[in-house]
Amino acid sequence: MPVDATQPYDPNNIFAKILRDEIPSKRVYEDEFALAFHDINPVAPQHILVIPKGPYVSWDDFSARGSDAEIAGFVRAVGIVAREAGMVAPGYRLLANTGTDSGQEVPHLHVHIFAGRRMGPMLTR
Ligand code: 5GP
């Protein structure tokens, strides 16, 4: 069920539980600002999710309320994860669904990193 990106943050969403290590995940990177782990249902040979550690529902929420340090730290973390996974030369795609029309399912900001194959057109028509 897609989520409304204007709702208040729900501290019991599934990624908040992953952050608190209440449910398992295959972590690939962690620093002060971000956590990265493998998507449970990958749609590319490499499919990693990067989330900020702070309580932000979506890209909209994060870009409005996140501190400069959190935003810089998170953006750098996404770059580090892709670089360390060897994705830069073959290439990778980033995606951050925001709100109902996008199909966002989990109400904690996450950036998808897809790699490992040609991604094809940006969206299906
Ligand atoms: P969205 O549609 O919100 O952009 O993407 C949510 C993503 O989270 C989906 O790709 C889905 O497979 C992934 N996901 C949902 N629940 C879990 C979970 O419990 N663990 C992990 N690792 N990924 C999850």
Backbone and ligand atoms as CSV (ligand in chain L), in Angstrom:
chain,resi,resn,atom,element,x,y,z
A,1,MET,N,N,0.861,-1.202,0.000
A,1,MET,CA,C,0.000,0.000,0.000
A,1,MET,C,C,0.892,1.245,0.000
A,2,PRO,N,N,0.839,2.077,-1.038
A,2,PRO,CA,C,1.687,3.273,-1.059
A,2,PRO,C,C,1.395,4.197,0.119
A,3,VAL,N,N,2.444,4.890,0.553
A,3,VAL,CA,C,2.287,5.759,1.715
A,3,VAL,C,C,2.189,7.224,1.298
A,4,ASP,N,N,1.521,7.974,2.150
A,4,ASP,CA,C,1.381,9.423,1.989
A,4,ASP,C,C,2.629,10.076,2.583
A,5,ALA,N,N,3.398,10.755,1.733
A,5,ALA,CA,C,4.676,11.325,2.183
A,5,ALA,C,C,4.501,12.529,3.103
A,6,THR,N,N,3.256,12.983,3.311
A,6,THR,CA,C,3.046,14.128,4.207
A,6,THR,C,C,2.651,13.687,5.618
A,7,GLN,N,N,2.552,12.369,5.831
A,7,GLN,CA,C,2.165,11.894,7.170
A,7,GLN,C,C,3.314,12.106,8.161
A,8,PRO,N,N,3.006,12.151,9.475
A,8,PRO,CA,C,4.078,12.219,10.476
A,8,PRO,C,C,4.904,10.932,10.472
A,9,TYR,N,N,6.122,11.026,10.947
A,9,TYR,CA,C,7.014,9.862,10.978
A,9,TYR,C,C,6.480,8.796,11.932
A,10,ASP,N,N,6.456,7.560,11.477
A,10,ASP,CA,C,6.022,6.419,12.297
A,10,ASP,C,C,7.263,5.666,12.780
A,11,PRO,N,N,7.586,5.755,14.077
A,11,PRO,CA,C,8.810,5.117,14.564
A,11,PRO,C,C,8.761,3.588,14.536
A,12,ASN,N,N,7.593,3.026,14.186
A,12,ASN,CA,C,7.490,1.566,14.098
A,12,ASN,C,C,7.511,1.055,12.667
A,13,ASN,N,N,7.891,1.919,11.712
A,13,ASN,CA,C,7.981,1.411,10.337
A,13,ASN,C,C,9.140,0.409,10.238
A,14,ILE,N,N,9.105,-0.400,9.190
A,14,ILE,CA,C,10.034,-1.540,9.089
A,14,ILE,C,C,11.497,-1.093,9.041
A,15,PHE,N,N,11.787,0.043,8.425
A,15,PHE,CA,C,13.189,0.481,8.355
A,15,PHE,C,C,13.656,1.076,9.681
A,16,ALA,N,N,12.745,1.648,10.453
A,16,ALA,CA,C,13.111,2.087,11.806
A,16,ALA,C,C,13.509,0.864,12.634
A,17,LYS,N,N,12.790,-0.246,12.444
A,17,LYS,CA,C,13.118,-1.483,13.173
A,17,LYS,C,C,14.454,-2.047,12.710
A,18,ILE,N,N,14.729,-1.934,11.413
A,18,ILE,CA,C,16.044,-2.377,10.904
A,18,ILE,C,C,17.144,-1.508,11.497
A,19,LEU,N,N,16.916,-0.203,11.565
A,19,LEU,CA,C,17.919,0.704,12.161
A,19,LEU,C,C,18.216,0.320,13.609
A,20,ARG,N,N,17.174,-0.034,14.349
A,20,ARG,CA,C,17.347,-0.403,15.765
A,20,ARG,C,C,17.796,-1.850,15.930
A,21,ASP,N,N,17.972,-2.537,14.790
A,21,ASP,CA,C,18.380,-3.948,14.792
A,21,ASP,C,C,17.349,-4.846,15.470
A,22,GLU,N,N,16.083,-4.459,15.390
A,22,GLU,CA,C,15.010,-5.288,15.949
A,22,GLU,C,C,14.588,-6.366,14.962
A,23,ILE,N,N,14.846,-6.099,13.668
A,23,ILE,CA,C,14.662,-7.147,12.671
A,23,ILE,C,C,15.939,-7.220,11.833
A,24,PRO,N,N,16.281,-8.421,11.347
A,24,PRO,CA,C,17.565,-8.587,10.670
A,24,PRO,C,C,17.599,-7.948,9.283
A,25,SER,N,N,18.802,-7.577,8.867
A,25,SER,CA,C,19.023,-7.107,7.502
A,25,SER,C,C,20.450,-7.461,7.131
A,26,LYS,N,N,20.717,-7.506,5.843
A,26,LYS,CA,C,22.083,-7.764,5.358
A,26,LYS,C,C,22.751,-6.415,5.150
A,27,ARG,N,N,23.421,-5.944,6.190
A,27,ARG,CA,C,24.032,-4.611,6.169
A,27,ARG,C,C,25.294,-4.615,5.319
A,28,VAL,N,N,25.473,-3.539,4.561
A,28,VAL,CA,C,26.706,-3.415,3.771
A,28,VAL,C,C,27.519,-2.191,4.169
A,29,TYR,N,N,26.900,-1.224,4.859
A,29,TYR,CA,C,27.624,0.003,5.210
A,29,TYR,C,C,26.863,0.713,6.321
A,30,GLU,N,N,27.632,1.342,7.220
A,30,GLU,CA,C,27.010,2.154,8.262
A,30,GLU,C,C,27.986,3.245,8.674
A,31,ASP,N,N,27.472,4.447,8.876
A,31,ASP,CA,C,28.263,5.515,9.479
A,31,ASP,C,C,27.335,6.339,10.360
A,32,GLU,N,N,27.797,7.535,10.749
A,32,GLU,CA,C,27.027,8.374,11.663
A,32,GLU,C,C,25.665,8.767,11.086
A,33,PHE,N,N,25.577,8.876,9.765
A,33,PHE,CA,C,24.390,9.448,9.143
A,33,PHE,C,C,23.517,8.452,8.389
A,34,ALA,N,N,24.057,7.305,8.046
A,34,ALA,CA,C,23.345,6.422,7.116
A,34,ALA,C,C,23.602,4.950,7.401
A,35,LEU,N,N,22.631,4.149,6.975
A,35,LEU,CA,C,22.772,2.690,7.000
A,35,LEU,C,C,22.400,2.172,5.619
A,36,ALA,N,N,23.157,1.196,5.114
A,36,ALA,CA,C,22.851,0.590,3.816
A,36,ALA,C,C,22.729,-0.922,3.997
A,37,PHE,N,N,21.743,-1.488,3.318
A,37,PHE,CA,C,21.507,-2.937,3.423
A,37,PHE,C,C,20.869,-3.428,2.133
A,38,HIS,N,N,20.956,-4.735,1.913
A,38,HIS,CA,C,20.391,-5.309,0.690
A,38,HIS,C,C,18.865,-5.307,0.742
A,39,ASP,N,N,18.254,-4.967,-0.390
A,39,ASP,CA,C,16.799,-5.051,-0.499
A,39,ASP,C,C,16.374,-6.518,-0.383
A,40,ILE,N,N,15.295,-6.759,0.337
A,40,ILE,CA,C,14.837,-8.140,0.579
A,40,ILE,C,C,14.278,-8.774,-0.699
A,41,ASN,N,N,13.887,-7.946,-1.642
A,41,ASN,CA,C,13.261,-8.438,-2.883
A,41,ASN,C,C,13.918,-7.748,-4.083
A,42,PRO,N,N,15.193,-8.113,-4.371
A,42,PRO,CA,C,15.954,-7.350,-5.360
A,42,PRO,C,C,15.359,-7.429,-6.764
A,43,VAL,N,N,15.425,-6.287,-7.471
A,43,VAL,CA,C,14.953,-6.256,-8.854
A,43,VAL,C,C,16.105,-5.998,-9.825
A,44,ALA,N,N,17.332,-6.084,-9.318
A,44,ALA,CA,C,18.545,-5.982,-10.139
A,44,ALA,C,C,19.586,-6.871,-9.471
A,45,PRO,N,N,20.647,-7.271,-10.207
A,45,PRO,CA,C,21.670,-8.132,-9.586
A,45,PRO,C,C,22.244,-7.519,-8.310
A,46,GLN,N,N,22.403,-6.203,-8.294
A,46,GLN,CA,C,22.762,-5.502,-7.056
A,46,GLN,C,C,21.636,-4.505,-6.759
A,47,HIS,N,N,21.067,-4.611,-5.574
A,47,HIS,CA,C,19.953,-3.731,-5.177
A,47,HIS,C,C,20.116,-3.432,-3.692
A,48,ILE,N,N,20.627,-2.236,-3.434
A,48,ILE,CA,C,20.938,-1.827,-2.056
A,48,ILE,C,C,20.057,-0.637,-1.699
A,49,LEU,N,N,19.609,-0.601,-0.450
A,49,LEU,CA,C,18.848,0.536,0.074
A,49,LEU,C,C,19.741,1.314,1.027
A,50,VAL,N,N,19.732,2.632,0.905
A,50,VAL,CA,C,20.473,3.493,1.831
A,50,VAL,C,C,19.454,4.373,2.532
A,51,ILE,N,N,19.519,4.385,3.867
A,51,ILE,CA,C,18.560,5.184,4.639
A,51,ILE,C,C,19.308,6.123,5.578
A,52,PRO,N,N,18.740,7.303,5.818
A,52,PRO,CA,C,19.340,8.175,6.832
A,52,PRO,C,C,19.018,7.629,8.217
A,53,LYS,N,N,19.856,7.942,9.189
A,53,LYS,CA,C,19.599,7.457,10.552
A,53,LYS,C,C,18.504,8.255,11.252
A,54,GLY,N,N,18.265,9.476,10.791
A,54,GLY,CA,C,17.232,10.303,11.414
A,54,GLY,C,C,15.836,9.908,10.962
A,55,PRO,N,N,14.809,10.406,11.692
A,55,PRO,CA,C,13.418,10.035,11.427
A,55,PRO,C,C,12.781,10.879,10.329
A,56,TYR,N,N,13.004,10.491,9.088
A,56,TYR,CA,C,12.475,11.244,7.949
A,56,TYR,C,C,11.612,10.327,7.083
A,57,VAL,N,N,10.400,10.791,6.778
A,57,VAL,CA,C,9.440,9.972,6.028
A,57,VAL,C,C,9.863,9.778,4.583
A,58,SER,N,N,10.427,10.832,4.007
A,58,SER,CA,C,10.613,10.835,2.549
A,58,SER,C,C,11.688,11.844,2.163
A,59,TRP,N,N,12.006,11.875,0.875
A,59,TRP,CA,C,12.931,12.877,0.352
A,59,TRP,C,C,12.408,14.283,0.661
A,60,ASP,N,N,11.099,14.458,0.531
A,60,ASP,CA,C,10.519,15.780,0.814
A,60,ASP,C,C,10.783,16.176,2.259
A,61,ASP,N,N,10.486,15.282,3.179
A,61,ASP,CA,C,10.658,15.549,4.610
A,61,ASP,C,C,12.130,15.825,4.919
A,62,PHE,N,N,13.015,14.992,4.382
A,62,PHE,CA,C,14.458,15.120,4.671
A,62,PHE,C,C,15.006,16.440,4.120
A,63,SER,N,N,14.618,16.774,2.911
A,63,SER,CA,C,15.159,17.995,2.304
A,63,SER,C,C,14.626,19.237,3.006
A,64,ALA,N,N,13.451,19.118,3.662
A,64,ALA,CA,C,12.885,20.257,4.391
A,64,ALA,C,C,13.431,20.356,5.813
A,65,ARG,N,N,13.582,19.222,6.498
A,65,ARG,CA,C,13.899,19.245,7.935
A,65,ARG,C,C,15.303,18.785,8.287
A,66,GLY,N,N,15.967,18.065,7.372
A,66,GLY,CA,C,17.290,17.530,7.689
A,66,GLY,C,C,18.310,18.652,7.860
A,67,SER,N,N,19.266,18.444,8.750
A,67,SER,CA,C,20.335,19.438,8.917
A,67,SER,C,C,21.292,19.341,7.728
A,68,ASP,N,N,22.078,20.389,7.549
A,68,ASP,CA,C,23.065,20.354,6.462
A,68,ASP,C,C,24.015,19.168,6.639
A,69,ALA,N,N,24.405,18.900,7.888
A,69,ALA,CA,C,25.332,17.786,8.134
A,69,ALA,C,C,24.679,16.444,7.792
A,70,GLU,N,N,23.401,16.275,8.161
A,70,GLU,CA,C,22.707,15.019,7.838
A,70,GLU,C,C,22.571,14.829,6.330
A,71,ILE,N,N,22.219,15.913,5.646
A,71,ILE,CA,C,22.017,15.809,4.194
A,71,ILE,C,C,23.346,15.524,3.498
A,72,ALA,N,N,24.387,16.260,3.878
A,72,ALA,CA,C,25.698,16.005,3.262
A,72,ALA,C,C,26.174,14.591,3.588
A,73,GLY,N,N,26.004,14.180,4.844
A,73,GLY,CA,C,26.455,12.847,5.250
A,73,GLY,C,C,25.721,11.750,4.502
A,74,PHE,N,N,24.420,11.945,4.321
A,74,PHE,CA,C,23.621,10.928,3.631
A,74,PHE,C,C,23.994,10.835,2.155
A,75,VAL,N,N,24.119,11.978,1.511
A,75,VAL,CA,C,24.471,11.974,0.079
A,75,VAL,C,C,25.848,11.336,-0.116
A,76,ARG,N,N,26.788,11.683,0.760
A,76,ARG,CA,C,28.115,11.062,0.663
A,76,ARG,C,C,28.034,9.551,0.884
A,77,ALA,N,N,27.193,9.127,1.821
A,77,ALA,CA,C,27.077,7.690,2.099
A,77,ALA,C,C,26.575,6.932,0.871
A,78,VAL,N,N,25.595,7.502,0.179
A,78,VAL,CA,C,25.090,6.835,-1.038
A,78,VAL,C,C,26.238,6.663,-2.034
A,79,GLY,N,N,27.038,7.718,-2.192
A,79,GLY,CA,C,28.182,7.635,-3.114
A,79,GLY,C,C,29.202,6.599,-2.678
A,80,ILE,N,N,29.481,6.565,-1.385
A,80,ILE,CA,C,30.465,5.601,-0.864
A,80,ILE,C,C,29.990,4.166,-1.103
A,81,VAL,N,N,28.723,3.914,-0.814
A,81,VAL,CA,C,28.193,2.547,-0.968
A,81,VAL,C,C,28.346,2.079,-2.419
A,82,ALA,N,N,27.951,2.935,-3.344
A,82,ALA,CA,C,28.042,2.552,-4.765
A,82,ALA,C,C,29.499,2.377,-5.190
A,83,ARG,N,N,30.350,3.276,-4.715
A,83,ARG,CA,C,31.782,3.210,-5.083
A,83,ARG,C,C,32.399,1.933,-4.533
A,84,GLU,N,N,32.140,1.664,-3.253
A,84,GLU,CA,C,32.752,0.485,-2.622
A,84,GLU,C,C,32.219,-0.817,-3.217
A,85,ALA,N,N,31.021,-0.769,-3.780
A,85,ALA,CA,C,30.455,-1.969,-4.417
A,85,ALA,C,C,30.925,-2.119,-5.858
A,86,GLY,N,N,31.778,-1.194,-6.336
A,86,GLY,CA,C,32.325,-1.308,-7.689
A,86,GLY,C,C,31.345,-0.952,-8.782
A,87,MET,N,N,30.366,-0.107,-8.448
A,87,MET,CA,C,29.291,0.174,-9.404
A,87,MET,C,C,29.567,1.354,-10.328
A,88,VAL,N,N,30.607,2.147,-10.040
A,88,VAL,CA,C,30.732,3.429,-10.732
A,88,VAL,C,C,31.025,3.250,-12.217
A,89,ALA,N,N,32.003,2.396,-12.547
A,89,ALA,CA,C,32.375,2.280,-13.970
A,89,ALA,C,C,31.265,1.631,-14.801
A,90,PRO,N,N,30.737,0.484,-14.364
A,90,PRO,CA,C,29.624,-0.049,-15.165
A,90,PRO,C,C,28.371,0.814,-15.062
A,91,GLY,N,N,28.229,1.515,-13.963
A,91,GLY,CA,C,27.091,2.425,-13.804
A,91,GLY,C,C,26.036,1.914,-12.848
A,92,TYR,N,N,25.278,2.846,-12.338
A,92,TYR,CA,C,24.191,2.481,-11.421
A,92,TYR,C,C,23.062,3.494,-11.513
A,93,ARG,N,N,21.924,3.119,-10.977
A,93,ARG,CA,C,20.746,4.004,-10.970
A,93,ARG,C,C,20.301,4.226,-9.533
A,94,LEU,N,N,19.929,5.481,-9.231
A,94,LEU,CA,C,19.362,5.829,-7.929
A,94,LEU,C,C,17.872,6.097,-8.092
A,95,LEU,N,N,17.114,5.725,-7.054
A,95,LEU,CA,C,15.668,5.980,-7.068
A,95,LEU,C,C,15.209,6.260,-5.644
A,96,ALA,N,N,14.444,7.319,-5.479
A,96,ALA,CA,C,13.859,7.624,-4.168
A,96,ALA,C,C,12.375,7.908,-4.367
A,97,ASN,N,N,11.557,6.905,-4.162
A,97,ASN,CA,C,10.116,7.087,-4.289
A,97,ASN,C,C,9.616,7.986,-3.163
A,98,THR,N,N,8.715,8.886,-3.515
A,98,THR,CA,C,8.192,9.850,-2.540
A,98,THR,C,C,6.688,9.978,-2.726
A,99,GLY,N,N,5.947,9.388,-1.799
A,99,GLY,CA,C,4.496,9.564,-1.805
A,99,GLY,C,C,3.733,8.590,-2.673
A,100,THR,N,N,2.446,8.782,-2.687
A,100,THR,CA,C,1.491,7.813,-3.237
A,100,THR,C,C,1.697,7.519,-4.717
A,101,ASP,N,N,1.797,8.536,-5.538
A,101,ASP,CA,C,1.929,8.294,-6.984
A,101,ASP,C,C,3.220,7.558,-7.333
A,102,SER,N,N,4.254,7.733,-6.512
A,102,SER,CA,C,5.541,7.073,-6.799
A,102,SER,C,C,5.502,5.591,-6.456
A,103,GLY,N,N,4.571,5.216,-5.562
A,103,GLY,CA,C,4.526,3.835,-5.083
A,103,GLY,C,C,5.371,3.595,-3.847
A,104,GLN,N,N,5.806,4.651,-3.154
A,104,GLN,CA,C,6.594,4.475,-1.921
A,104,GLN,C,C,5.835,3.565,-0.952
A,105,GLU,N,N,6.531,2.534,-0.475
A,105,GLU,CA,C,5.872,1.555,0.403
A,105,GLU,C,C,6.293,1.680,1.864
A,106,VAL,N,N,7.517,2.138,2.082
A,106,VAL,CA,C,8.021,2.202,3.464
A,106,VAL,C,C,8.221,3.679,3.829
A,107,PRO,N,N,7.581,4.142,4.927
A,107,PRO,CA,C,7.602,5.569,5.245
A,107,PRO,C,C,8.828,6.013,6.041
A,108,HIS,N,N,9.999,5.560,5.582
A,108,HIS,CA,C,11.282,6.080,6.073
A,108,HIS,C,C,12.121,6.281,4.817
A,109,LEU,N,N,12.626,7.504,4.608
A,109,LEU,CA,C,13.366,7.789,3.369
A,109,LEU,C,C,14.372,6.691,3.048
A,110,HIS,N,N,14.351,6.239,1.822
A,110,HIS,CA,C,15.352,5.280,1.351
A,110,HIS,C,C,15.666,5.592,-0.101
A,111,VAL,N,N,16.960,5.498,-0.413
A,111,VAL,CA,C,17.404,5.600,-1.794
A,111,VAL,C,C,17.767,4.195,-2.255
A,112,HIS,N,N,17.150,3.771,-3.350
A,112,HIS,CA,C,17.515,2.489,-3.958
A,112,HIS,C,C,18.762,2.706,-4.807
A,113,ILE,N,N,19.719,1.787,-4.726
A,113,ILE,CA,C,20.836,1.749,-5.688
A,113,ILE,C,C,20.688,0.450,-6.462
A,114,PHE,N,N,20.523,0.587,-7.777
A,114,PHE,CA,C,20.408,-0.576,-8.668
A,114,PHE,C,C,21.653,-0.658,-9.532
A,115,ALA,N,N,22.189,-1.854,-9.720
A,115,ALA,CA,C,23.348,-2.031,-10.596
A,115,ALA,C,C,23.438,-3.497,-11.006
A,116,GLY,N,N,24.387,-3.748,-11.942
A,116,GLY,CA,C,24.668,-5.126,-12.326
A,116,GLY,C,C,24.055,-5.548,-13.637
A,117,ARG,N,N,23.300,-4.680,-14.264
A,117,ARG,CA,C,22.758,-4.954,-15.598
A,117,ARG,C,C,22.368,-3.628,-16.233
A,118,ARG,N,N,22.130,-3.660,-17.563
A,118,ARG,CA,C,21.589,-2.470,-18.220
A,118,ARG,C,C,20.189,-2.216,-17.668
A,119,MET,N,N,19.949,-0.988,-17.251
A,119,MET,CA,C,18.686,-0.693,-16.577
A,119,MET,C,C,17.526,-0.422,-17.538
A,120,GLY,N,N,17.848,-0.160,-18.806
A,120,GLY,CA,C,16.756,0.072,-19.747
A,120,GLY,C,C,16.162,1.454,-19.563
A,121,PRO,N,N,14.984,1.664,-20.143
A,121,PRO,CA,C,14.391,2.993,-20.081
A,121,PRO,C,C,14.101,3.419,-18.642
A,122,MET,N,N,14.029,4.706,-18.447
A,122,MET,CA,C,13.876,5.224,-17.092
A,122,MET,C,C,12.539,4.780,-16.485
A,123,LEU,N,N,11.482,4.867,-17.268
A,123,LEU,CA,C,10.175,4.433,-16.805
A,123,LEU,C,C,9.488,3.701,-17.950
A,124,THR,N,N,8.622,2.750,-17.607
A,124,THR,CA,C,7.821,2.136,-18.675
A,124,THR,C,C,6.694,3.086,-19.039
A,125,ARG,N,N,6.332,3.089,-20.304
A,125,ARG,CA,C,5.258,4.013,-20.742
A,125,ARG,C,C,3.906,3.362,-20.576
L,1,5GP,P1,P,9.671,1.640,-2.002
L,1,5GP,O1,O,8.605,1.050,-2.867
L,1,5GP,O2,O,9.111,2.168,-0.700
L,1,5GP,O3,O,10.515,2.642,-2.729
L,1,5GP,O4,O,10.682,0.463,-1.667
L,1,5GP,C1,C,10.616,-0.312,-0.524
L,1,5GP,C2,C,11.626,-1.413,-0.690
L,1,5GP,O5,O,11.867,-2.000,0.586
L,1,5GP,C3,C,11.174,-2.539,-1.613
L,1,5GP,O6,O,12.122,-2.679,-2.677
L,1,5GP,C4,C,11.145,-3.764,-0.703
L,1,5GP,O7,O,11.578,-4.942,-1.346
L,1,5GP,C5,C,12.063,-3.368,0.436
L,1,5GP,N1,N,11.729,-3.975,1.715
L,1,5GP,C6,C,10.501,-4.030,2.291
L,1,5GP,N2,N,10.558,-4.634,3.485
L,1,5GP,C7,C,11.866,-4.951,3.676
L,1,5GP,C8,C,12.560,-5.611,4.725
L,1,5GP,O8,O,11.999,-6.021,5.739
L,1,5GP,N3,N,13.905,-5.775,4.564
L,1,5GP,C9,C,14.572,-5.331,3.462
L,1,5GP,N4,N,15.884,-5.553,3.420
L,1,5GP,N5,N,13.944,-4.720,2.447
L,1,5GP,C10,C,12.611,-4.530,2.546
